[in-house]
Amino acid sequence: MDGPTIRFTAPLRVWATERYGDIGYVTIAGEIADAISGHALARRLELGRRRGFGSVKVEAAIGASRWSTSVFPQKSGGWFLPVKKAICRAEDFHTGDDLEIRLDLV
């Protein structure tokens, strides 16, 4: 079962870590987050279990870059989409830039 394609715009944020350096990410909230949560529930009912950390597999696209990753639920609500350093470099993204994102839910 492949899920819907979701398109949205969100600012790039950076999480500074000692171990891995800066990690780019996008926070997903509102109706977009609700759609991902609905898909996660449907997959859980279909498969009889949830994925690690409650994640949802996605095919992400920003600009000309495409990659396979997962979105992760946040305790405060919504979802967390990591954006690889290689993607940020290739697309010349910087903290605060509004990214036009396409997620194909898998």
N, CA, C and O atoms as CSV, one atom per row, in Angstrom:
chain,resi,resn,atom,element,x,y,z
A,1,MET,N,N,0.841,-1.180,0.000
A,1,MET,CA,C,0.000,0.000,0.000
A,1,MET,C,C,0.885,1.241,0.000
A,1,MET,O,O,1.605,1.490,0.966
A,2,ASP,N,N,0.835,2.009,-1.064
A,2,ASP,CA,C,1.545,3.277,-1.095
A,2,ASP,C,C,0.563,4.375,-0.738
A,2,ASP,O,O,-0.607,4.338,-1.118
A,3,GLY,N,N,1.058,5.337,-0.012
A,3,GLY,CA,C,0.208,6.412,0.473
A,3,GLY,C,C,0.187,7.598,-0.455
A,3,GLY,O,O,0.678,7.544,-1.583
A,4,PRO,N,N,-0.389,8.665,0.043
A,4,PRO,CA,C,-0.524,9.878,-0.770
A,4,PRO,C,C,0.784,10.636,-0.901
A,4,PRO,O,O,1.763,10.371,-0.204
A,5,THR,N,N,0.762,11.585,-1.820
A,5,THR,CA,C,1.853,12.539,-1.966
A,5,THR,C,C,1.425,13.817,-1.265
A,5,THR,O,O,0.315,14.311,-1.463
A,6,ILE,N,N,2.328,14.344,-0.442
A,6,ILE,CA,C,2.037,15.551,0.332
A,6,ILE,C,C,3.037,16.624,-0.083
A,6,ILE,O,O,4.236,16.366,-0.193
A,7,ARG,N,N,2.525,17.827,-0.312
A,7,ARG,CA,C,3.381,18.959,-0.662
A,7,ARG,C,C,3.155,20.075,0.365
A,7,ARG,O,O,2.022,20.365,0.750
A,8,PHE,N,N,4.253,20.688,0.795
A,8,PHE,CA,C,4.151,21.790,1.755
A,8,PHE,C,C,5.445,22.595,1.743
A,8,PHE,O,O,6.455,22.170,1.183
A,9,THR,N,N,5.392,23.753,2.366
A,9,THR,CA,C,6.560,24.612,2.511
A,9,THR,C,C,6.820,24.801,3.999
A,9,THR,O,O,5.893,25.051,4.770
A,10,ALA,N,N,8.089,24.681,4.402
A,10,ALA,CA,C,8.459,24.841,5.807
A,10,ALA,C,C,9.897,25.337,5.891
A,10,ALA,O,O,10.702,25.072,4.998
A,11,PRO,N,N,10.223,26.061,6.966
A,11,PRO,CA,C,11.593,26.564,7.115
A,11,PRO,C,C,12.567,25.468,7.542
A,11,PRO,O,O,12.218,24.572,8.311
A,12,LEU,N,N,13.788,25.558,7.030
A,12,LEU,CA,C,14.853,24.654,7.444
A,12,LEU,C,C,15.362,25.105,8.807
A,12,LEU,O,O,15.669,26.279,9.018
A,13,ARG,N,N,15.443,24.161,9.711
A,13,ARG,CA,C,15.989,24.431,11.045
A,13,ARG,C,C,17.241,23.587,11.217
A,13,ARG,O,O,17.470,22.639,10.465
A,14,VAL,N,N,18.043,23.932,12.201
A,14,VAL,CA,C,19.268,23.175,12.450
A,14,VAL,C,C,19.320,22.784,13.918
A,14,VAL,O,O,19.095,23.598,14.813
A,15,TRP,N,N,19.624,21.516,14.132
A,15,TRP,CA,C,19.795,20.968,15.471
A,15,TRP,C,C,21.291,20.711,15.628
A,15,TRP,O,O,21.854,19.873,14.924
A,16,ALA,N,N,21.931,21.425,16.543
A,16,ALA,CA,C,23.365,21.274,16.776
A,16,ALA,C,C,23.607,20.135,17.763
A,16,ALA,O,O,23.103,20.159,18.886
A,17,THR,N,N,24.383,19.134,17.335
A,17,THR,CA,C,24.717,18.007,18.207
A,17,THR,C,C,26.231,17.901,18.325
A,17,THR,O,O,26.961,18.264,17.402
A,18,GLU,N,N,26.694,17.406,19.457
A,18,GLU,CA,C,28.136,17.219,19.632
A,18,GLU,C,C,28.638,16.038,18.807
A,18,GLU,O,O,29.714,16.092,18.212
A,19,ARG,N,N,27.849,14.980,18.784
A,19,ARG,CA,C,28.290,13.738,18.146
A,19,ARG,C,C,28.240,13.784,16.616
A,19,ARG,O,O,29.154,13.300,15.948
A,20,TYR,N,N,27.172,14.368,16.064
A,20,TYR,CA,C,26.965,14.316,14.618
A,20,TYR,C,C,27.105,15.668,13.922
A,20,TYR,O,O,26.944,15.748,12.704
A,21,GLY,N,N,27.396,16.719,14.661
A,21,GLY,CA,C,27.459,18.046,14.066
A,21,GLY,C,C,26.050,18.582,13.852
A,21,GLY,O,O,25.096,18.097,14.460
A,22,ASP,N,N,25.926,19.564,13.004
A,22,ASP,CA,C,24.617,20.164,12.747
A,22,ASP,C,C,23.768,19.252,11.859
A,22,ASP,O,O,24.242,18.712,10.860
A,23,ILE,N,N,22.509,19.098,12.249
A,23,ILE,CA,C,21.569,18.270,11.494
A,23,ILE,C,C,20.422,19.167,11.041
A,23,ILE,O,O,19.745,19.789,11.859
A,24,GLY,N,N,20.213,19.225,9.732
A,24,GLY,CA,C,19.100,19.998,9.201
A,24,GLY,C,C,17.808,19.211,9.349
A,24,GLY,O,O,17.796,17.986,9.227
A,25,TYR,N,N,16.715,19.931,9.614
A,25,TYR,CA,C,15.419,19.270,9.728
A,25,TYR,C,C,14.297,20.252,9.466
A,25,TYR,O,O,14.490,21.468,9.454
A,26,VAL,N,N,13.130,19.693,9.258
A,26,VAL,CA,C,11.904,20.458,9.071
A,26,VAL,C,C,10.878,19.900,10.045
A,26,VAL,O,O,10.770,18.686,10.216
A,27,THR,N,N,10.129,20.788,10.680
A,27,THR,CA,C,9.035,20.388,11.548
A,27,THR,C,C,7.746,20.414,10.732
A,27,THR,O,O,7.475,21.378,10.016
A,28,ILE,N,N,6.957,19.350,10.845
A,28,ILE,CA,C,5.699,19.231,10.098
A,28,ILE,C,C,4.561,19.283,11.105
A,28,ILE,O,O,4.523,18.492,12.048
A,29,ALA,N,N,3.631,20.216,10.906
A,29,ALA,CA,C,2.519,20.398,11.845
A,29,ALA,C,C,1.201,20.563,11.079
A,29,ALA,O,O,1.177,20.564,9.848
A,30,GLY,N,N,0.126,20.700,11.824
A,30,GLY,CA,C,-1.182,21.002,11.249
A,30,GLY,C,C,-1.769,19.872,10.426
A,30,GLY,O,O,-1.608,18.695,10.749
A,31,GLU,N,N,-2.457,20.253,9.353
A,31,GLU,CA,C,-3.152,19.276,8.507
A,31,GLU,C,C,-2.180,18.283,7.862
A,31,GLU,O,O,-2.514,17.112,7.678
A,32,ILE,N,N,-0.997,18.750,7.526
A,32,ILE,CA,C,0.007,17.868,6.912
A,32,ILE,C,C,0.388,16.784,7.919
A,32,ILE,O,O,0.466,15.606,7.569
A,33,ALA,N,N,0.624,17.183,9.168
A,33,ALA,CA,C,0.965,16.218,10.223
A,33,ALA,C,C,-0.183,15.242,10.445
A,33,ALA,O,O,0.044,14.050,10.653
A,34,ASP,N,N,-1.405,15.741,10.403
A,34,ASP,CA,C,-2.576,14.869,10.579
A,34,ASP,C,C,-2.657,13.816,9.472
A,34,ASP,O,O,-3.005,12.664,9.729
A,35,ALA,N,N,-2.335,14.219,8.243
A,35,ALA,CA,C,-2.365,13.271,7.121
A,35,ALA,C,C,-1.315,12.180,7.318
A,35,ALA,O,O,-1.574,11.010,7.037
A,36,ILE,N,N,-0.137,12.558,7.796
A,36,ILE,CA,C,0.918,11.566,8.052
A,36,ILE,C,C,0.486,10.632,9.181
A,36,ILE,O,O,0.689,9.421,9.094
A,37,SER,N,N,-0.106,11.183,10.233
A,37,SER,CA,C,-0.580,10.364,11.361
A,37,SER,C,C,-1.641,9.370,10.911
A,37,SER,O,O,-1.641,8.219,11.347
A,38,GLY,N,N,-2.544,9.809,10.041
A,38,GLY,CA,C,-3.566,8.908,9.508
A,38,GLY,C,C,-2.954,7.779,8.703
A,38,GLY,O,O,-3.382,6.630,8.806
A,39,HIS,N,N,-1.955,8.107,7.905
A,39,HIS,CA,C,-1.259,7.086,7.120
A,39,HIS,C,C,-0.539,6.099,8.044
A,39,HIS,O,O,-0.566,4.889,7.816
A,40,ALA,N,N,0.109,6.633,9.095
A,40,ALA,CA,C,0.819,5.774,10.053
A,40,ALA,C,C,-0.143,4.803,10.722
A,40,ALA,O,O,0.181,3.628,10.896
A,41,LEU,N,N,-1.315,5.280,11.096
A,41,LEU,CA,C,-2.317,4.415,11.728
A,41,LEU,C,C,-2.794,3.338,10.756
A,41,LEU,O,O,-2.920,2.174,11.135
A,42,ALA,N,N,-3.059,3.714,9.513
A,42,ALA,CA,C,-3.499,2.734,8.512
A,42,ALA,C,C,-2.441,1.651,8.303
A,42,ALA,O,O,-2.771,0.468,8.216
A,43,ARG,N,N,-1.166,2.053,8.221
A,43,ARG,CA,C,-0.080,1.078,8.054
A,43,ARG,C,C,0.023,0.156,9.273
A,43,ARG,O,O,0.257,-1.046,9.140
A,44,ARG,N,N,-0.156,0.738,10.455
A,44,ARG,CA,C,-0.084,-0.072,11.677
A,44,ARG,C,C,-1.209,-1.107,11.706
A,44,ARG,O,O,-0.989,-2.255,12.090
A,45,LEU,N,N,-2.399,-0.703,11.306
A,45,LEU,CA,C,-3.526,-1.645,11.259
A,45,LEU,C,C,-3.290,-2.719,10.204
A,45,LEU,O,O,-3.621,-3.886,10.414
A,46,GLU,N,N,-2.717,-2.323,9.073
A,46,GLU,CA,C,-2.452,-3.260,7.988
A,46,GLU,C,C,-1.379,-4.277,8.370
A,46,GLU,O,O,-1.529,-5.471,8.112
A,47,LEU,N,N,-0.300,-3.801,8.984
A,47,LEU,CA,C,0.842,-4.656,9.284
A,47,LEU,C,C,0.793,-5.286,10.676
A,47,LEU,O,O,1.526,-6.236,10.951
A,48,GLY,N,N,-0.062,-4.764,11.550
A,48,GLY,CA,C,-0.174,-5.308,12.896
A,48,GLY,C,C,0.920,-4.848,13.839
A,48,GLY,O,O,1.049,-5.375,14.944
A,49,ARG,N,N,1.700,-3.885,13.422
A,49,ARG,CA,C,2.771,-3.346,14.273
A,49,ARG,C,C,3.147,-1.969,13.747
A,49,ARG,O,O,2.805,-1.597,12.624
A,50,ARG,N,N,3.852,-1.228,14.578
A,50,ARG,CA,C,4.333,0.072,14.107
A,50,ARG,C,C,5.823,-0.014,13.840
A,50,ARG,O,O,6.501,-0.898,14.363
A,51,ARG,N,N,6.330,0.890,13.038
A,51,ARG,CA,C,7.759,0.940,12.723
A,51,ARG,C,C,8.529,1.499,13.910
A,51,ARG,O,O,7.949,2.095,14.817
A,52,GLY,N,N,9.828,1.301,13.893
A,52,GLY,CA,C,10.689,1.801,14.957
A,52,GLY,C,C,10.499,3.279,15.226
A,52,GLY,O,O,10.476,4.089,14.300
A,53,PHE,N,N,10.365,3.626,16.487
A,53,PHE,CA,C,10.164,4.999,16.947
A,53,PHE,C,C,8.863,5.600,16.417
A,53,PHE,O,O,8.656,6.809,16.527
A,54,GLY,N,N,7.977,4.770,15.841
A,54,GLY,CA,C,6.715,5.282,15.283
A,54,GLY,C,C,6.908,5.991,13.953
A,54,GLY,O,O,6.031,6.737,13.515
A,55,SER,N,N,8.055,5.765,13.303
A,55,SER,CA,C,8.386,6.477,12.069
A,55,SER,C,C,7.518,6.032,10.894
A,55,SER,O,O,6.881,4.979,10.920
A,56,VAL,N,N,7.519,6.874,9.866
A,56,VAL,CA,C,6.829,6.586,8.607
A,56,VAL,C,C,7.851,6.746,7.485
A,56,VAL,O,O,8.506,7.783,7.380
A,57,LYS,N,N,7.987,5.713,6.641
A,57,LYS,CA,C,8.900,5.787,5.501
A,57,LYS,C,C,8.351,6.753,4.462
A,57,LYS,O,O,7.151,6.781,4.186
A,58,VAL,N,N,9.255,7.546,3.891
A,58,VAL,CA,C,8.873,8.502,2.853
A,58,VAL,C,C,9.945,8.556,1.771
A,58,VAL,O,O,11.109,8.230,2.001
A,59,GLU,N,N,9.522,8.972,0.602
A,59,GLU,CA,C,10.428,9.385,-0.464
A,59,GLU,C,C,10.316,10.902,-0.471
A,59,GLU,O,O,9.246,11.442,-0.755
A,60,ALA,N,N,11.406,11.596,-0.160
A,60,ALA,CA,C,11.393,13.049,-0.049
A,60,ALA,C,C,12.002,13.683,-1.293
A,60,ALA,O,O,12.911,13.131,-1.912
A,61,ALA,N,N,11.479,14.859,-1.645
A,61,ALA,CA,C,12.027,15.624,-2.762
A,61,ALA,C,C,12.005,17.102,-2.396
A,61,ALA,O,O,10.980,17.648,-1.989
A,62,ILE,N,N,13.165,17.731,-2.553
A,62,ILE,CA,C,13.294,19.173,-2.354
A,62,ILE,C,C,14.179,19.671,-3.479
A,62,ILE,O,O,15.315,19.219,-3.624
A,63,GLY,N,N,13.674,20.593,-4.273
A,63,GLY,CA,C,14.437,21.058,-5.431
A,63,GLY,C,C,14.682,19.888,-6.368
A,63,GLY,O,O,13.760,19.131,-6.670
A,64,ALA,N,N,15.913,19.732,-6.830
A,64,ALA,CA,C,16.259,18.628,-7.727
A,64,ALA,C,C,16.694,17.376,-6.968
A,64,ALA,O,O,16.981,16.347,-7.579
A,65,SER,N,N,16.743,17.461,-5.642
A,65,SER,CA,C,17.224,16.348,-4.817
A,65,SER,C,C,16.081,15.449,-4.362
A,65,SER,O,O,15.008,15.920,-3.984
A,66,ARG,N,N,16.339,14.133,-4.410
A,66,ARG,CA,C,15.363,13.133,-3.973
A,66,ARG,C,C,16.093,12.086,-3.150
A,66,ARG,O,O,17.220,11.712,-3.474
A,67,TRP,N,N,15.449,11.608,-2.076
A,67,TRP,CA,C,16.068,10.578,-1.242
A,67,TRP,C,C,15.010,9.852,-0.420
A,67,TRP,O,O,13.909,10.356,-0.198
A,68,SER,N,N,15.379,8.650,0.024
A,68,SER,CA,C,14.519,7.841,0.892
A,68,SER,C,C,14.901,8.127,2.334
A,68,SER,O,O,16.083,8.159,2.674
A,69,THR,N,N,13.906,8.333,3.175
A,69,THR,CA,C,14.140,8.602,4.585
A,69,THR,C,C,12.874,8.247,5.357
A,69,THR,O,O,11.997,7.558,4.837
A,70,SER,N,N,12.786,8.706,6.567
A,70,SER,CA,C,11.594,8.535,7.394
A,70,SER,C,C,11.288,9.844,8.089
A,70,SER,O,O,12.179,10.663,8.314
A,71,VAL,N,N,10.023,10.038,8.429
A,71,VAL,CA,C,9.632,11.131,9.311
A,71,VAL,C,C,9.337,10.508,10.665
A,71,VAL,O,O,8.882,9.367,10.753
A,72,PHE,N,N,9.605,11.274,11.724
A,72,PHE,CA,C,9.487,10.754,13.077
A,72,PHE,C,C,8.519,11.600,13.887
A,72,PHE,O,O,8.547,12.828,13.804
A,73,PRO,N,N,7.649,10.943,14.683
A,73,PRO,CA,C,6.714,11.726,15.503
A,73,PRO,C,C,7.463,12.466,16.603
A,73,PRO,O,O,8.469,11.985,17.125
A,74,GLN,N,N,6.952,13.650,16.942
A,74,GLN,CA,C,7.519,14.430,18.029
A,74,GLN,C,C,6.605,14.330,19.251
A,74,GLN,O,O,5.384,14.256,19.110
A,75,LYS,N,N,7.174,14.329,20.410
A,75,LYS,CA,C,6.368,14.254,21.634
A,75,LYS,C,C,5.398,15.421,21.741
A,75,LYS,O,O,4.296,15.278,22.269
A,76,SER,N,N,5.816,16.570,21.238
A,76,SER,CA,C,4.978,17.770,21.322
A,76,SER,C,C,3.898,17.801,20.233
A,76,SER,O,O,3.108,18.743,20.171
A,77,GLY,N,N,3.865,16.783,19.383
A,77,GLY,CA,C,2.922,16.740,18.264
A,77,GLY,C,C,3.635,17.060,16.968
A,77,GLY,O,O,4.694,17.687,16.976
A,78,GLY,N,N,3.074,16.644,15.878
A,78,GLY,CA,C,3.687,16.867,14.577
A,78,GLY,C,C,4.772,15.840,14.278
A,78,GLY,O,O,4.905,14.830,14.969
A,79,TRP,N,N,5.535,16.119,13.243
A,79,TRP,CA,C,6.546,15.193,12.753
A,79,TRP,C,C,7.847,15.927,12.491
A,79,TRP,O,O,7.865,17.149,12.347
A,80,PHE,N,N,8.943,15.169,12.431
A,80,PHE,CA,C,10.303,15.661,12.250
A,80,PHE,C,C,10.850,15.019,10.983
A,80,PHE,O,O,10.911,13.794,10.885
A,81,LEU,N,N,11.251,15.840,10.006
A,81,LEU,CA,C,11.853,15.350,8.763
A,81,LEU,C,C,13.321,15.756,8.735
A,81,LEU,O,O,13.623,16.941,8.590
A,82,PRO,N,N,14.252,14.788,8.873
A,82,PRO,CA,C,15.668,15.141,8.757
A,82,PRO,C,C,16.012,15.464,7.301
A,82,PRO,O,O,15.508,14.830,6.375
A,83,VAL,N,N,16.875,16.458,7.120
A,83,VAL,CA,C,17.340,16.839,5.786
A,83,VAL,C,C,18.851,16.664,5.773
A,83,VAL,O,O,19.576,17.359,6.485
A,84,LYS,N,N,19.313,15.731,4.960
A,84,LYS,CA,C,20.744,15.391,4.911
A,84,LYS,C,C,21.619,16.602,4.595
A,84,LYS,O,O,21.214,17.511,3.869
A,85,LYS,N,N,22.823,16.592,5.155
A,85,LYS,CA,C,23.792,17.656,4.865
A,85,LYS,C,C,24.067,17.733,3.369
A,85,LYS,O,O,24.197,18.821,2.809
A,86,ALA,N,N,24.154,16.571,2.726
A,86,ALA,CA,C,24.434,16.546,1.286
A,86,ALA,C,C,23.331,17.255,0.501
A,86,ALA,O,O,23.609,17.922,-0.496
A,87,ILE,N,N,22.104,17.115,0.939
A,87,ILE,CA,C,20.973,17.788,0.274
A,87,ILE,C,C,21.098,19.296,0.484
A,87,ILE,O,O,20.943,20.074,-0.458
A,88,CYS,N,N,21.380,19.702,1.719
A,88,CYS,CA,C,21.528,21.138,2.008
A,88,CYS,C,C,22.645,21.763,1.182
A,88,CYS,O,O,22.502,22.874,0.671
A,89,ARG,N,N,23.757,21.045,1.053
A,89,ARG,CA,C,24.879,21.554,0.252
A,89,ARG,C,C,24.513,21.606,-1.232
A,89,ARG,O,O,24.751,22.611,-1.902
A,90,ALA,N,N,23.935,20.521,-1.739
A,90,ALA,CA,C,23.598,20.442,-3.167
A,90,ALA,C,C,22.597,21.521,-3.579
A,90,ALA,O,O,22.679,22.071,-4.678
A,91,GLU,N,N,21.659,21.815,-2.693
A,91,GLU,CA,C,20.606,22.787,-3.010
A,91,GLU,C,C,20.926,24.193,-2.479
A,91,GLU,O,O,20.154,25.129,-2.687
A,92,ASP,N,N,22.068,24.333,-1.792
A,92,ASP,CA,C,22.500,25.607,-1.197
A,92,ASP,C,C,21.451,26.154,-0.213
A,92,ASP,O,O,21.092,27.331,-0.253
A,93,PHE,N,N,20.974,25.271,0.664
A,93,PHE,CA,C,20.009,25.655,1.688
A,93,PHE,C,C,20.723,26.139,2.931
A,93,PHE,O,O,21.806,25.659,3.268
A,94,HIS,N,N,20.106,27.097,3.611
A,94,HIS,CA,C,20.643,27.642,4.846
A,94,HIS,C,C,19.529,27.718,5.892
A,94,HIS,O,O,18.346,27.738,5.551
A,95,THR,N,N,19.915,27.760,7.150
A,95,THR,CA,C,18.952,27.856,8.240
A,95,THR,C,C,17.958,28.976,7.971
A,95,THR,O,O,18.342,30.097,7.640
A,96,GLY,N,N,16.677,28.660,8.118
A,96,GLY,CA,C,15.618,29.648,7.918
A,96,GLY,C,C,15.046,29.691,6.515
A,96,GLY,O,O,13.977,30.264,6.305
A,97,ASP,N,N,15.739,29.093,5.540
A,97,ASP,CA,C,15.210,29.069,4.168
A,97,ASP,C,C,13.889,28.309,4.145
A,97,ASP,O,O,13.757,27.270,4.792
A,98,ASP,N,N,12.910,28.822,3.401
A,98,ASP,CA,C,11.652,28.099,3.204
A,98,ASP,C,C,11.861,27.055,2.119
A,98,ASP,O,O,12.225,27.383,0.989
A,99,LEU,N,N,11.628,25.804,2.469
A,99,LEU,CA,C,11.815,24.691,1.538
A,99,LEU,C,C,10.470,24.223,1.008
A,99,LEU,O,O,9.522,24.049,1.773
A,100,GLU,N,N,10.387,24.019,-0.297
A,100,GLU,CA,C,9.204,23.422,-0.910
A,100,GLU,C,C,9.448,21.921,-0.960
A,100,GLU,O,O,10.334,21.445,-1.669
A,101,ILE,N,N,8.652,21.185,-0.199
A,101,ILE,CA,C,8.910,19.770,0.038
A,101,ILE,C,C,7.790,18.926,-0.542
A,101,ILE,O,O,6.612,19.277,-0.464
A,102,ARG,N,N,8.192,17.799,-1.128
A,102,ARG,CA,C,7.223,16.777,-1.556
A,102,ARG,C,C,7.583,15.495,-0.832
A,102,ARG,O,O,8.729,15.048,-0.867
A,103,LEU,N,N,6.594,14.907,-0.177
A,103,LEU,CA,C,6.773,13.622,0.498
A,103,LEU,C,C,5.813,12.614,-0.110
A,103,LEU,O,O,4.605,12.846,-0.152
A,104,ASP,N,N,6.347,11.499,-0.580
A,104,ASP,CA,C,5.527,10.376,-0.998
A,104,ASP,C,C,5.552,9.399,0.174
A,104,ASP,O,O,6.598,8.833,0.492
A,105,LEU,N,N,4.395,9.201,0.820
A,105,LEU,CA,C,4.326,8.301,1.964
A,105,LEU,C,C,4.347,6.871,1.487
A,105,LEU,O,O,3.598,6.504,0.581
A,106,VAL,N,N,5.202,6.053,2.090
A,106,VAL,CA,C,5.389,4.670,1.655
A,106,VAL,C,C,4.724,3.734,2.659
A,106,VAL,O,O,4.761,2.516,2.485
